[in-house]
């Protein structure tokens, strides 16, 4: 076996979705990695020394017999769910960063499983559009709370004063009253117009 084949096999990852093995992109794009790392760092810094913990990309999440995911970031407040092989049971918050190959699963099947298993808050981060969709679990249903977007300079220049004044640049995670997230901190360091 050549070294390049060995390297590929070492980087290959998969999820179990609806009982089917689904290959994950072995190398997500720079913007995908940056957004996931930025969100993880924000939560890890905030949660340092607290009961809940932030868990970065790469950790298996076991939810049902047919569903084992690898979210881009999650927060777990019940540390008994954390085992040596991953997290067993619903995290309190899950973040998925969209890639062209995963968007359908992130928006539908995975969101439905997160809902069924009781994930309290779910974010879908969209690198291409610099947006975060924030869903809250309400009466057993993950409902869209808000969509937060970073506007490009040319978009801001076209806005009225009222539109600029109404722009939301910070938002809160529903789990923590005193934790405010700046959108620019999520989308910092990205390459222009690339995934």
Residue, then its C-alpha position, 0 to 999 in steps of 0.5 A: x500500500x502506498x503512503x498516499x493510500x494510507x494517508x487517505x484511509x487514515x483521514x476517511x470518516x463516516x457516519x451512520x445515518x438511518x442505518x446506512x454508512x455515509x462517507x464524510x468528506x475526508x478533508x473539509x474546506x478551509x472555511x468549514x474548518x475555520x467556522x467549526x473551530x471558531x465556534x468551538x473556541x468561543x464555547x470552550x472559552x466561555x465554558x471553562x470551569x463550568x459544568x457543561x463542556x464544548x466538544x470539537x469536531x471528530x467525536x462520535x455521537x451515538x443517538x439511536x441504533x441507526x444513527x451515529x453522527x460526527x457533529x462539527x461541534x456540540x455542548x454536553x452538560x450531562x458529563x455522564x453521556x461522555x464515554x471513551x468512544x464518544x457521546x452517548x445520548x443527546x447533547x444540549x447543543x449541536x452545530x453542523x457546518x454545511x458542506x455541499x455533500x452534507x447539506x441535505x442530511x444536516x437540514x433533514x435527516x440529522x435535524x429530525x434525529x436531533x429533534x427526536x432525541x431531545x437536542x435543545x438547540x441546533x445551529x446550521x452554519x452556512x459558510x457560503x452565505x455567512x449565516x447561522x440558522x438557530x433552532x430551539x426545541x419547543x414542545x418536542x419540535x426543533x423550530x427556527x428561532x432566527x437566521x443571523x447573517x454577516x453582510x458584506x460591505x457592498x450589501x451594507x452600502x446598499x442598505x438604508x440607515x434603518x436597515x443598518x440600524x436593525x442589523x443583528x450582529x450578536x446573539x445568545x445561545x438559549x442555554x446560557x443567559x450571559x453568553x453573547x456571540x458575535x457573528x464576526x467571531x464565528x466567520x473570522x478568518x474565512x477565505x472570500x467566496x470559498x466553502 
